[in-house]
Every structure is written in structure tokens, then in C-alpha cells.
Amino acid sequence: MSSTEPEYFYCLKHHAVEGRKGCRAADRLGPYPTEAEAARALEKVAERNEAWAAQDADLDGGDGGDGADAADGTA
């Protein structure tokens, strides 16, 4: 984003959307191009976490990551 475009952040401390002059960076998510997108920040985080968990399960063979085959107990 350029410095002339509005930027919005989601503050984890106050659970609110903020502009550039808000809380410190460690306490917020963003930047987002619109207030509406910033308001959905936690929802987007949850969606990404679910997608990554599903991807990890696929890479682990979907068995919970312990490497054992449920049918015969072999790795």
C-alpha cells in the first residue's frame, strides 16, 4: 500500500479497528485496505489456521501425525 492509501488495522488489545496511529504493531493485525476487511481479521486468521491444519493433516497422511498405520500398527 502506498502512504496515501488508507490503512486499517485490527487491534488485538482493544478488539477494534484502528487507523495508522493506533496501538503498537505487536498488538495488531494488518494493514488491510478497508475497515470491513480489518474487522474480519480474526475470522481470516481462523480460516487460515484451519486451512494450514488441513494441509498438515494431508502431509501427515491424515493419521494425526504419529506415523503409525491405524490398520496394522506399522509406520
PDB file of N, CA, C and O in Angstrom:
ATOM      1  N   MET A   1       0.834  -1.187   0.000  1.00  0.00           N
ATOM      2  CA  MET A   1       0.000   0.000   0.000  1.00  0.00           C
ATOM      3  C   MET A   1       0.873   1.243   0.000  1.00  0.00           C
ATOM      4  O   MET A   1       1.927   1.281   0.635  1.00  0.00           O
ATOM      5  N   SER A   2       0.428   2.238  -0.708  1.00  0.00           N
ATOM      6  CA  SER A   2       1.188   3.480  -0.693  1.00  0.00           C
ATOM      7  C   SER A   2       0.810   4.290   0.539  1.00  0.00           C
ATOM      8  O   SER A   2      -0.203   4.023   1.185  1.00  0.00           O
ATOM      9  N   SER A   3       1.625   5.269   0.853  1.00  0.00           N
ATOM     10  CA  SER A   3       1.380   6.067   2.056  1.00  0.00           C
ATOM     11  C   SER A   3       0.148   6.962   1.924  1.00  0.00           C
ATOM     12  O   SER A   3      -0.320   7.515   2.919  1.00  0.00           O
ATOM     13  N   THR A   4      -0.386   7.114   0.700  1.00  0.00           N
ATOM     14  CA  THR A   4      -1.579   7.946   0.517  1.00  0.00           C
ATOM     15  C   THR A   4      -2.873   7.137   0.642  1.00  0.00           C
ATOM     16  O   THR A   4      -3.944   7.713   0.832  1.00  0.00           O
ATOM     17  N   GLU A   5      -2.786   5.823   0.538  1.00  0.00           N
ATOM     18  CA  GLU A   5      -3.973   4.986   0.678  1.00  0.00           C
ATOM     19  C   GLU A   5      -4.279   4.773   2.157  1.00  0.00           C
ATOM     20  O   GLU A   5      -3.365   4.641   2.971  1.00  0.00           O
ATOM     21  N   PRO A   6      -5.563   4.741   2.502  1.00  0.00           N
ATOM     22  CA  PRO A   6      -5.892   4.474   3.910  1.00  0.00           C
ATOM     23  C   PRO A   6      -5.503   3.055   4.297  1.00  0.00           C
ATOM     24  O   PRO A   6      -5.612   2.129   3.493  1.00  0.00           O
ATOM     25  N   GLU A   7      -5.058   2.898   5.512  1.00  0.00           N
ATOM     26  CA  GLU A   7      -4.719   1.589   6.045  1.00  0.00           C
ATOM     27  C   GLU A   7      -5.483   1.397   7.342  1.00  0.00           C
ATOM     28  O   GLU A   7      -5.631   2.320   8.143  1.00  0.00           O
ATOM     29  N   TYR A   8      -5.961   0.182   7.528  1.00  0.00           N
ATOM     30  CA  TYR A   8      -6.710  -0.140   8.738  1.00  0.00           C
ATOM     31  C   TYR A   8      -6.087  -1.375   9.384  1.00  0.00           C
ATOM     32  O   TYR A   8      -5.564  -2.258   8.704  1.00  0.00           O
ATOM     33  N   PHE A   9      -6.154  -1.413  10.688  1.00  0.00           N
ATOM     34  CA  PHE A   9      -5.578  -2.496  11.467  1.00  0.00           C
ATOM     35  C   PHE A   9      -6.618  -3.004  12.444  1.00  0.00           C
ATOM     36  O   PHE A   9      -7.540  -2.279  12.820  1.00  0.00           O
ATOM     37  N   TYR A  10      -6.466  -4.263  12.856  1.00  0.00           N
ATOM     38  CA  TYR A  10      -7.324  -4.800  13.910  1.00  0.00           C
ATOM     39  C   TYR A  10      -6.479  -4.877  15.167  1.00  0.00           C
ATOM     40  O   TYR A  10      -5.465  -5.574  15.195  1.00  0.00           O
ATOM     41  N   CYS A  11      -6.889  -4.166  16.207  1.00  0.00           N
ATOM     42  CA  CYS A  11      -6.155  -4.133  17.462  1.00  0.00           C
ATOM     43  C   CYS A  11      -6.571  -5.327  18.325  1.00  0.00           C
ATOM     44  O   CYS A  11      -7.739  -5.464  18.688  1.00  0.00           O
ATOM     45  N   LEU A  12      -5.610  -6.182  18.646  1.00  0.00           N
ATOM     46  CA  LEU A  12      -5.858  -7.355  19.477  1.00  0.00           C
ATOM     47  C   LEU A  12      -6.073  -6.976  20.939  1.00  0.00           C
ATOM     48  O   LEU A  12      -6.697  -7.721  21.694  1.00  0.00           O
ATOM     49  N   LYS A  13      -5.561  -5.833  21.329  1.00  0.00           N
ATOM     50  CA  LYS A  13      -5.683  -5.370  22.706  1.00  0.00           C
ATOM     51  C   LYS A  13      -7.075  -4.796  22.988  1.00  0.00           C
ATOM     52  O   LYS A  13      -7.657  -5.044  24.044  1.00  0.00           O
ATOM     53  N   HIS A  14      -7.595  -4.029  22.034  1.00  0.00           N
ATOM     54  CA  HIS A  14      -8.882  -3.360  22.218  1.00  0.00           C
ATOM     55  C   HIS A  14     -10.021  -4.013  21.434  1.00  0.00           C
ATOM     56  O   HIS A  14     -11.177  -3.613  21.564  1.00  0.00           O
ATOM     57  N   HIS A  15      -9.695  -5.008  20.628  1.00  0.00           N
ATOM     58  CA  HIS A  15     -10.691  -5.695  19.797  1.00  0.00           C
ATOM     59  C   HIS A  15     -11.495  -4.697  18.967  1.00  0.00           C
ATOM     60  O   HIS A  15     -12.726  -4.692  18.964  1.00  0.00           O
ATOM     61  N   ALA A  16     -10.734  -3.850  18.262  1.00  0.00           N
ATOM     62  CA  ALA A  16     -11.362  -2.802  17.463  1.00  0.00           C
ATOM     63  C   ALA A  16     -10.492  -2.483  16.254  1.00  0.00           C
ATOM     64  O   ALA A  16      -9.291  -2.757  16.244  1.00  0.00           O
ATOM     65  N   VAL A  17     -11.118  -1.898  15.236  1.00  0.00           N
ATOM     66  CA  VAL A  17     -10.406  -1.445  14.041  1.00  0.00           C
ATOM     67  C   VAL A  17      -9.787  -0.090  14.343  1.00  0.00           C
ATOM     68  O   VAL A  17     -10.412   0.774  14.960  1.00  0.00           O
ATOM     69  N   GLU A  18      -8.548   0.079  13.898  1.00  0.00           N
ATOM     70  CA  GLU A  18      -7.812   1.339  14.107  1.00  0.00           C
ATOM     71  C   GLU A  18      -7.212   1.813  12.796  1.00  0.00           C
ATOM     72  O   GLU A  18      -7.065   1.047  11.843  1.00  0.00           O
ATOM     73  N   GLY A  19      -6.872   3.079  12.772  1.00  0.00           N
ATOM     74  CA  GLY A  19      -6.129   3.645  11.656  1.00  0.00           C
ATOM     75  C   GLY A  19      -4.634   3.481  11.899  1.00  0.00           C
ATOM     76  O   GLY A  19      -4.214   2.741  12.789  1.00  0.00           O
ATOM     77  N   ARG A  20      -3.839   4.181  11.097  1.00  0.00           N
ATOM     78  CA  ARG A  20      -2.372   4.079  11.219  1.00  0.00           C
ATOM     79  C   ARG A  20      -1.867   4.446  12.607  1.00  0.00           C
ATOM     80  O   ARG A  20      -0.943   3.817  13.123  1.00  0.00           O
ATOM     81  N   LYS A  21      -2.466   5.452  13.203  1.00  0.00           N
ATOM     82  CA  LYS A  21      -1.988   5.937  14.502  1.00  0.00           C
ATOM     83  C   LYS A  21      -2.739   5.246  15.630  1.00  0.00           C
ATOM     84  O   LYS A  21      -3.450   5.881  16.408  1.00  0.00           O
ATOM     85  N   GLY A  22      -2.568   3.945  15.701  1.00  0.00           N
ATOM     86  CA  GLY A  22      -3.223   3.185  16.746  1.00  0.00           C
ATOM     87  C   GLY A  22      -2.186   2.585  17.677  1.00  0.00           C
ATOM     88  O   GLY A  22      -1.116   3.152  17.894  1.00  0.00           O
ATOM     89  N   CYS A  23      -2.517   1.453  18.209  1.00  0.00           N
ATOM     90  CA  CYS A  23      -1.624   0.754  19.130  1.00  0.00           C
ATOM     91  C   CYS A  23      -0.359   0.285  18.417  1.00  0.00           C
ATOM     92  O   CYS A  23      -0.245   0.363  17.193  1.00  0.00           O
ATOM     93  N   ARG A  24       0.586  -0.204  19.216  1.00  0.00           N
ATOM     94  CA  ARG A  24       1.859  -0.646  18.651  1.00  0.00           C
ATOM     95  C   ARG A  24       1.645  -1.857  17.743  1.00  0.00           C
ATOM     96  O   ARG A  24       0.679  -2.602  17.914  1.00  0.00           O
ATOM     97  N   ALA A  25       2.531  -2.049  16.795  1.00  0.00           N
ATOM     98  CA  ALA A  25       2.400  -3.096  15.781  1.00  0.00           C
ATOM     99  C   ALA A  25       2.258  -4.488  16.386  1.00  0.00           C
ATOM    100  O   ALA A  25       1.547  -5.325  15.831  1.00  0.00           O
ATOM    101  N   ALA A  26       2.911  -4.750  17.498  1.00  0.00           N
ATOM    102  CA  ALA A  26       2.852  -6.077  18.117  1.00  0.00           C
ATOM    103  C   ALA A  26       1.456  -6.418  18.625  1.00  0.00           C
ATOM    104  O   ALA A  26       1.154  -7.585  18.872  1.00  0.00           O
ATOM    105  N   ASP A  27       0.601  -5.406  18.782  1.00  0.00           N
ATOM    106  CA  ASP A  27      -0.745  -5.612  19.312  1.00  0.00           C
ATOM    107  C   ASP A  27      -1.825  -5.598  18.237  1.00  0.00           C
ATOM    108  O   ASP A  27      -3.014  -5.569  18.556  1.00  0.00           O
ATOM    109  N   ARG A  28      -1.421  -5.618  16.958  1.00  0.00           N
ATOM    110  CA  ARG A  28      -2.457  -5.535  15.942  1.00  0.00           C
ATOM    111  C   ARG A  28      -2.121  -6.334  14.690  1.00  0.00           C
ATOM    112  O   ARG A  28      -0.973  -6.706  14.446  1.00  0.00           O
ATOM    113  N   LEU A  29      -3.164  -6.582  13.907  1.00  0.00           N
ATOM    114  CA  LEU A  29      -3.057  -7.304  12.647  1.00  0.00           C
ATOM    115  C   LEU A  29      -3.303  -6.325  11.514  1.00  0.00           C
ATOM    116  O   LEU A  29      -4.108  -5.404  11.649  1.00  0.00           O
ATOM    117  N   GLY A  30      -2.615  -6.518  10.400  1.00  0.00           N
ATOM    118  CA  GLY A  30      -2.835  -5.658   9.245  1.00  0.00           C
ATOM    119  C   GLY A  30      -1.524  -5.227   8.641  1.00  0.00           C
ATOM    120  O   GLY A  30      -0.464  -5.704   9.046  1.00  0.00           O
ATOM    121  N   PRO A  31      -1.581  -4.358   7.705  1.00  0.00           N
ATOM    122  CA  PRO A  31      -2.696  -3.485   7.357  1.00  0.00           C
ATOM    123  C   PRO A  31      -3.678  -4.148   6.385  1.00  0.00           C
ATOM    124  O   PRO A  31      -3.336  -5.080   5.657  1.00  0.00           O
ATOM    125  N   TYR A  32      -4.897  -3.636   6.403  1.00  0.00           N
ATOM    126  CA  TYR A  32      -5.957  -4.034   5.489  1.00  0.00           C
ATOM    127  C   TYR A  32      -6.406  -2.798   4.723  1.00  0.00           C
ATOM    128  O   TYR A  32      -6.334  -1.688   5.251  1.00  0.00           O
ATOM    129  N   PRO A  33      -6.870  -2.970   3.484  1.00  0.00           N
ATOM    130  CA  PRO A  33      -7.242  -1.804   2.675  1.00  0.00           C
ATOM    131  C   PRO A  33      -8.558  -1.144   3.076  1.00  0.00           C
ATOM    132  O   PRO A  33      -8.787   0.021   2.752  1.00  0.00           O
ATOM    133  N   THR A  34      -9.430  -1.881   3.781  1.00  0.00           N
ATOM    134  CA  THR A  34     -10.717  -1.303   4.180  1.00  0.00           C
ATOM    135  C   THR A  34     -11.002  -1.620   5.649  1.00  0.00           C
ATOM    136  O   THR A  34     -10.436  -2.549   6.225  1.00  0.00           O
ATOM    137  N   GLU A  35     -11.887  -0.828   6.231  1.00  0.00           N
ATOM    138  CA  GLU A  35     -12.302  -1.082   7.615  1.00  0.00           C
ATOM    139  C   GLU A  35     -13.004  -2.432   7.734  1.00  0.00           C
ATOM    140  O   GLU A  35     -12.828  -3.149   8.719  1.00  0.00           O
ATOM    141  N   ALA A  36     -13.800  -2.772   6.720  1.00  0.00           N
ATOM    142  CA  ALA A  36     -14.541  -4.038   6.747  1.00  0.00           C
ATOM    143  C   ALA A  36     -13.584  -5.236   6.765  1.00  0.00           C
ATOM    144  O   ALA A  36     -13.814  -6.202   7.493  1.00  0.00           O
ATOM    145  N   GLU A  37     -12.525  -5.176   5.976  1.00  0.00           N
ATOM    146  CA  GLU A  37     -11.548  -6.268   5.976  1.00  0.00           C
ATOM    147  C   GLU A  37     -10.819  -6.347   7.306  1.00  0.00           C
ATOM    148  O   GLU A  37     -10.564  -7.443   7.804  1.00  0.00           O
ATOM    149  N   ALA A  38     -10.482  -5.217   7.884  1.00  0.00           N
ATOM    150  CA  ALA A  38      -9.817  -5.213   9.188  1.00  0.00           C
ATOM    151  C   ALA A  38     -10.733  -5.795  10.255  1.00  0.00           C
ATOM    152  O   ALA A  38     -10.267  -6.495  11.154  1.00  0.00           O
ATOM    153  N   ALA A  39     -12.026  -5.517  10.167  1.00  0.00           N
ATOM    154  CA  ALA A  39     -12.978  -6.043  11.138  1.00  0.00           C
ATOM    155  C   ALA A  39     -13.079  -7.565  11.064  1.00  0.00           C
ATOM    156  O   ALA A  39     -13.438  -8.207  12.051  1.00  0.00           O
ATOM    157  N   ARG A  40     -12.767  -8.147   9.913  1.00  0.00           N
ATOM    158  CA  ARG A  40     -12.795  -9.600   9.725  1.00  0.00           C
ATOM    159  C   ARG A  40     -11.448 -10.254  10.028  1.00  0.00           C
ATOM    160  O   ARG A  40     -11.274 -11.438   9.740  1.00  0.00           O
ATOM    161  N   ALA A  41     -10.519  -9.544  10.582  1.00  0.00           N
ATOM    162  CA  ALA A  41      -9.161 -10.044  10.775  1.00  0.00           C
ATOM    163  C   ALA A  41      -9.118 -11.363  11.536  1.00  0.00           C
ATOM    164  O   ALA A  41      -8.443 -12.297  11.102  1.00  0.00           O
ATOM    165  N   LEU A  42      -9.816 -11.461  12.648  1.00  0.00           N
ATOM    166  CA  LEU A  42      -9.782 -12.695  13.434  1.00  0.00           C
ATOM    167  C   LEU A  42     -10.442 -13.844  12.686  1.00  0.00           C
ATOM    168  O   LEU A  42     -10.016 -14.992  12.806  1.00  0.00           O
ATOM    169  N   GLU A  43     -11.471 -13.541  11.921  1.00  0.00           N
ATOM    170  CA  GLU A  43     -12.128 -14.553  11.098  1.00  0.00           C
ATOM    171  C   GLU A  43     -11.153 -15.094  10.047  1.00  0.00           C
ATOM    172  O   GLU A  43     -11.084 -16.301   9.812  1.00  0.00           O
ATOM    173  N   LYS A  44     -10.404 -14.185   9.422  1.00  0.00           N
ATOM    174  CA  LYS A  44      -9.418 -14.593   8.417  1.00  0.00           C
ATOM    175  C   LYS A  44      -8.313 -15.439   9.043  1.00  0.00           C
ATOM    176  O   LYS A  44      -7.857 -16.409   8.439  1.00  0.00           O
ATOM    177  N   VAL A  45      -7.885 -15.080  10.241  1.00  0.00           N
ATOM    178  CA  VAL A  45      -6.870 -15.858  10.950  1.00  0.00           C
ATOM    179  C   VAL A  45      -7.379 -17.275  11.196  1.00  0.00           C
ATOM    180  O   VAL A  45      -6.650 -18.242  10.977  1.00  0.00           O
ATOM    181  N   ALA A  46      -8.613 -17.401  11.646  1.00  0.00           N
ATOM    182  CA  ALA A  46      -9.203 -18.718  11.911  1.00  0.00           C
ATOM    183  C   ALA A  46      -9.291 -19.537  10.628  1.00  0.00           C
ATOM    184  O   ALA A  46      -8.995 -20.732  10.633  1.00  0.00           O
ATOM    185  N   GLU A  47      -9.696 -18.904   9.532  1.00  0.00           N
ATOM    186  CA  GLU A  47      -9.784 -19.602   8.247  1.00  0.00           C
ATOM    187  C   GLU A  47      -8.414 -20.111   7.808  1.00  0.00           C
ATOM    188  O   GLU A  47      -8.284 -21.248   7.354  1.00  0.00           O
ATOM    189  N   ARG A  48      -7.403 -19.274   7.944  1.00  0.00           N
ATOM    190  CA  ARG A  48      -6.045 -19.683   7.548  1.00  0.00           C
ATOM    191  C   ARG A  48      -5.522 -20.802   8.442  1.00  0.00           C
ATOM    192  O   ARG A  48      -4.878 -21.735   7.961  1.00  0.00           O
ATOM    193  N   ASN A  49      -5.794 -20.710   9.733  1.00  0.00           N
ATOM    194  CA  ASN A  49      -5.355 -21.767  10.644  1.00  0.00           C
ATOM    195  C   ASN A  49      -5.998 -23.101  10.292  1.00  0.00           C
ATOM    196  O   ASN A  49      -5.334 -24.137  10.319  1.00  0.00           O
ATOM    197  N   GLU A  50      -7.286 -23.082   9.962  1.00  0.00           N
ATOM    198  CA  GLU A  50      -7.977 -24.307   9.564  1.00  0.00           C
ATOM    199  C   GLU A  50      -7.375 -24.874   8.284  1.00  0.00           C
ATOM    200  O   GLU A  50      -7.171 -26.083   8.172  1.00  0.00           O
ATOM    201  N   ALA A  51      -7.092 -24.003   7.318  1.00  0.00           N
ATOM    202  CA  ALA A  51      -6.506 -24.444   6.052  1.00  0.00           C
ATOM    203  C   ALA A  51      -5.122 -25.043   6.279  1.00  0.00           C
ATOM    204  O   ALA A  51      -4.789 -26.070   5.687  1.00  0.00           O
ATOM    205  N   TRP A  52      -4.314 -24.414   7.131  1.00  0.00           N
ATOM    206  CA  TRP A  52      -2.980 -24.946   7.415  1.00  0.00           C
ATOM    207  C   TRP A  52      -3.057 -26.270   8.161  1.00  0.00           C
ATOM    208  O   TRP A  52      -2.265 -27.176   7.900  1.00  0.00           O
ATOM    209  N   ALA A  53      -4.006 -26.389   9.089  1.00  0.00           N
ATOM    210  CA  ALA A  53      -4.169 -27.647   9.826  1.00  0.00           C
ATOM    211  C   ALA A  53      -4.568 -28.766   8.873  1.00  0.00           C
ATOM    212  O   ALA A  53      -4.070 -29.886   8.988  1.00  0.00           O
ATOM    213  N   ALA A  54      -5.461 -28.472   7.935  1.00  0.00           N
ATOM    214  CA  ALA A  54      -5.872 -29.470   6.949  1.00  0.00           C
ATOM    215  C   ALA A  54      -4.699 -29.851   6.056  1.00  0.00           C
ATOM    216  O   ALA A  54      -4.528 -31.023   5.718  1.00  0.00           O
ATOM    217  N   GLN A  55      -3.895 -28.872   5.677  1.00  0.00           N
ATOM    218  CA  GLN A  55      -2.719 -29.148   4.853  1.00  0.00           C
ATOM    219  C   GLN A  55      -1.721 -30.007   5.616  1.00  0.00           C
ATOM    220  O   GLN A  55      -1.150 -30.938   5.047  1.00  0.00           O
ATOM    221  N   ASP A  56      -1.502 -29.715   6.881  1.00  0.00           N
ATOM    222  CA  ASP A  56      -0.604 -30.523   7.706  1.00  0.00           C
ATOM    223  C   ASP A  56      -1.113 -31.948   7.841  1.00  0.00           C
ATOM    224  O   ASP A  56      -0.329 -32.896   7.785  1.00  0.00           O
ATOM    225  N   ALA A  57      -2.426 -32.110   8.019  1.00  0.00           N
ATOM    226  CA  ALA A  57      -3.018 -33.444   8.133  1.00  0.00           C
ATOM    227  C   ALA A  57      -2.813 -34.223   6.838  1.00  0.00           C
ATOM    228  O   ALA A  57      -2.532 -35.421   6.871  1.00  0.00           O
ATOM    229  N   ASP A  58      -2.953 -33.546   5.693  1.00  0.00           N
ATOM    230  CA  ASP A  58      -2.726 -34.203   4.406  1.00  0.00           C
ATOM    231  C   ASP A  58      -1.271 -34.642   4.271  1.00  0.00           C
ATOM    232  O   ASP A  58      -0.996 -35.735   3.776  1.00  0.00           O
ATOM    233  N   LEU A  59      -0.345 -33.800   4.707  1.00  0.00           N
ATOM    234  CA  LEU A  59       1.073 -34.135   4.617  1.00  0.00           C
ATOM    235  C   LEU A  59       1.448 -35.277   5.552  1.00  0.00           C
ATOM    236  O   LEU A  59       2.349 -36.062   5.258  1.00  0.00           O
ATOM    237  N   ASP A  60       0.742 -35.363   6.689  1.00  0.00           N
ATOM    238  CA  ASP A  60       0.990 -36.432   7.655  1.00  0.00           C
ATOM    239  C   ASP A  60       0.234 -37.703   7.314  1.00  0.00           C
ATOM    240  O   ASP A  60       0.325 -38.691   8.043  1.00  0.00           O
ATOM    241  N   GLY A  61      -0.503 -37.692   6.227  1.00  0.00           N
ATOM    242  CA  GLY A  61      -1.284 -38.849   5.854  1.00  0.00           C
ATOM    243  C   GLY A  61      -2.625 -38.899   6.541  1.00  0.00           C
ATOM    244  O   GLY A  61      -3.331 -39.903   6.448  1.00  0.00           O
ATOM    245  N   GLY A  62      -2.995 -37.822   7.236  1.00  0.00           N
ATOM    246  CA  GLY A  62      -4.298 -37.743   7.872  1.00  0.00           C
ATOM    247  C   GLY A  62      -4.452 -38.618   9.095  1.00  0.00           C
ATOM    248  O   GLY A  62      -5.578 -38.854   9.534  1.00  0.00           O
ATOM    249  N   ASP A  63      -3.337 -39.119   9.673  1.00  0.00           N
ATOM    250  CA  ASP A  63      -3.441 -40.036  10.812  1.00  0.00           C
ATOM    251  C   ASP A  63      -3.119 -39.364  12.141  1.00  0.00           C
ATOM    252  O   ASP A  63      -2.877 -40.038  13.141  1.00  0.00           O
ATOM    253  N   GLY A  64      -3.118 -38.043  12.148  1.00  0.00           N
ATOM    254  CA  GLY A  64      -2.823 -37.345  13.392  1.00  0.00           C
ATOM    255  C   GLY A  64      -1.355 -37.080  13.588  1.00  0.00           C
ATOM    256  O   GLY A  64      -0.966 -36.490  14.596  1.00  0.00           O
ATOM    257  N   GLY A  65      -0.524 -37.499  12.650  1.00  0.00           N
ATOM    258  CA  GLY A  65       0.886 -37.166  12.680  1.00  0.00           C
ATOM    259  C   GLY A  65       1.770 -38.068  13.485  1.00  0.00           C
ATOM    260  O   GLY A  65       2.938 -37.735  13.687  1.00  0.00           O
ATOM    261  N   ASP A  66       1.268 -39.232  13.975  1.00  0.00           N
ATOM    262  CA  ASP A  66       2.128 -40.096  14.779  1.00  0.00           C
ATOM    263  C   ASP A  66       2.894 -41.099  13.939  1.00  0.00           C
ATOM    264  O   ASP A  66       3.772 -41.795  14.448  1.00  0.00           O
ATOM    265  N   GLY A  67       2.566 -41.183  12.639  1.00  0.00           N
ATOM    266  CA  GLY A  67       3.315 -42.048  11.731  1.00  0.00           C
ATOM    267  C   GLY A  67       2.880 -43.496  11.773  1.00  0.00           C
ATOM    268  O   GLY A  67       3.363 -44.283  10.958  1.00  0.00           O
ATOM    269  N   ALA A  68       2.002 -43.893  12.669  1.00  0.00           N
ATOM    270  CA  ALA A  68       1.565 -45.288  12.764  1.00  0.00           C
ATOM    271  C   ALA A  68       0.345 -45.502  11.882  1.00  0.00           C
ATOM    272  O   ALA A  68      -0.541 -44.650  11.804  1.00  0.00           O
ATOM    273  N   ASP A  69       0.312 -46.656  11.218  1.00  0.00           N
ATOM    274  CA  ASP A  69      -0.824 -47.035  10.411  1.00  0.00           C
ATOM    275  C   ASP A  69      -1.892 -47.613  11.324  1.00  0.00           C
ATOM    276  O   ASP A  69      -1.621 -48.545  12.081  1.00  0.00           O
ATOM    277  N   ALA A  70      -3.112 -47.068  11.261  1.00  0.00           N
ATOM    278  CA  ALA A  70      -4.169 -47.498  12.163  1.00  0.00           C
ATOM    279  C   ALA A  70      -4.556 -48.956  11.947  1.00  0.00           C
ATOM    280  O   ALA A  70      -5.013 -49.612  12.883  1.00  0.00           O
ATOM    281  N   ALA A  71      -4.386 -49.474  10.739  1.00  0.00           N
ATOM    282  CA  ALA A  71      -4.831 -50.832  10.452  1.00  0.00           C
ATOM    283  C   ALA A  71      -3.922 -51.902  11.061  1.00  0.00           C
ATOM    284  O   ALA A  71      -4.406 -52.875  11.639  1.00  0.00           O
ATOM    285  N   ASP A  72      -2.600 -51.720  10.931  1.00  0.00           N
ATOM    286  CA  ASP A  72      -1.714 -52.787  11.435  1.00  0.00           C
ATOM    287  C   ASP A  72      -0.650 -52.319  12.414  1.00  0.00           C
ATOM    288  O   ASP A  72       0.174 -53.119  12.857  1.00  0.00           O
ATOM    289  N   GLY A  73      -0.653 -51.029  12.761  1.00  0.00           N
ATOM    290  CA  GLY A  73       0.276 -50.517  13.758  1.00  0.00           C
ATOM    291  C   GLY A  73       1.694 -50.311  13.250  1.00  0.00           C
ATOM    292  O   GLY A  73       2.595 -50.052  14.047  1.00  0.00           O
ATOM    293  N   THR A  74       1.917 -50.419  11.945  1.00  0.00           N
ATOM    294  CA  THR A  74       3.265 -50.196  11.405  1.00  0.00           C
ATOM    295  C   THR A  74       3.420 -48.764  10.966  1.00  0.00           C
ATOM    296  O   THR A  74       2.442 -48.063  10.705  1.00  0.00           O
ATOM    297  N   ALA A  75       4.645 -48.348  10.891  1.00  0.00           N
ATOM    298  CA  ALA A  75       4.926 -46.987  10.452  1.00  0.00           C
ATOM    299  C   ALA A  75       5.086 -46.919   8.963  1.00  0.00           C
ATOM    300  O   ALA A  75       5.327 -45.843   8.417  1.00  0.00           O
TER     301      ALA A  75
END
